[in-house]
């Protein structure tokens, strides 16, 4: 009897399936990671390479990122040439099984330049402005891309992911209606942005960008350009300046002193890869802008 | 001269060739490095008068060769001539997970500075200890094959081994004698935001093929970058070297003597504004010709990114004190200008 018991214990791990380890998902930015966490639920473990307080154009590639991605099943890229650093991480990860999803697939890019693009135009992205996650409608497109990648990596849980994706889209639509209502009073107004991160957000909520602190994308402001902005702000009675938190305060504060414009220091990305973080980030931006 | 013509004609062909389905031109980058220099070393050319030098112009081609491999070519051209600085292929997929292969001519992964092209340093020139301790005339750069592997441990750890032609150890001899190098890098992230790399390196080869004399170099390196605000940070980096060589003292009989030398550098680089950095670097080492002589250099440096990363200005002032010799002071101003795609910043 004792012999049978020992034999039974030895075979126990084979008979009882082990609890499946969560699928490791790497996201280039926390926004993509947050959506993946919502859809993946307890079946995924998400981490983000980029952080919300850093410039997403210039993420430094650490060897530790490559090792983490070498152990991941899915990598979520921003695309539209924003995260070229993702390619260095993916190549360095040497992960044959990694499923890479370009989350910009299916997005209609804004500010896509016509004709030849070169450095005289600043840091222009030839395929269009890459900050697309700041339009809630694009959040649903990202969700579709994330869903496809998760299903491919883990077909056994496809139904679970589909269900969560549908829940995410429904929640996004419900809250987007609230954000639109909260910002309805600002529709038609012009704002100044620091970098060109906000075009999707302003377009989605009916605002217009009248000028940027950077004379061209990625190019620091000159005194002449700031003087021109002062004129624009005064002439058009512009009251809001949207500044990415990772840019210096000097130029926005100068404009504030000269014109009285209110500077809103915001992060274009959400703070974490928690499931509600992407949606909560819109809550925060909308609350700041509407409650001024 | 022939090589320059070859490079230009290759570029012309690449630009003129019509694209076939699925085949695209490689990424092409060109980096110019204009250098103004003033020094008071009376034993060297150009003492006490400012000189302007075009420096080395670097031409880089890189692209995927197929779904599994990438190729890179780095050509340099300057007043001393043109040459192939690096030409290698990396196999990054298709091998067992965590394994990678590199083959060709490339800068060896010995320590932190040697694998990096000098234009990517935060200062103008490499600390003198590198040239004094490592094989090779312009950095430790050799033809070989590298195998690297991510170790299955709880932190980011990579071990790489290079099987080398060995020419960097004996640049004046044509007869080959194989060499080797190895590097073990460990990357940690402290408190989620502070990366810390600690590495160990070793290399060995023959400094005299004719007499079978060997050089072995051992090194340890450490680097961290501490974020201060969203766009300012402090980089601290240092490397230690120990060079152990059997040096031929009589070329007719091959009589040699054993020489053990050590040296190090350490620098701090403060990025104190979005486009500004400044720092100080100190290096000290036993001279290549005399292990009992210690040479020391201290250098302050500053950099300004004019617009984005395509135009950089760098300034440095160095006080170099060879033991038992007068000090040499050097001032340099470098203008770096580059065109081509922006590559990811490597830590």
Interface residues (C-beta under 8 A of the other chain):
Chain A: X51 X53 X54 X55 X58 X59 X60 X61 X62 X63 X64 X66 X67 X68 X70 X84 X85 X87 X88 X89 X91 X92 X94 X95 X96 X97 X119 X122 X123 X218 X219 X220 X245 X246 X247 X248
Chain B: X70 X90 X92 X93 X94 X95 X97 X98 X99 X100 X150 X155 X156 X157 X158 X185 X187 X188 X189 X193 X195 X197 X225 X230 X231 X273 X274 X275 X307 X308 X310 X339 X341 X342 X343 X344 X345 X346 X347
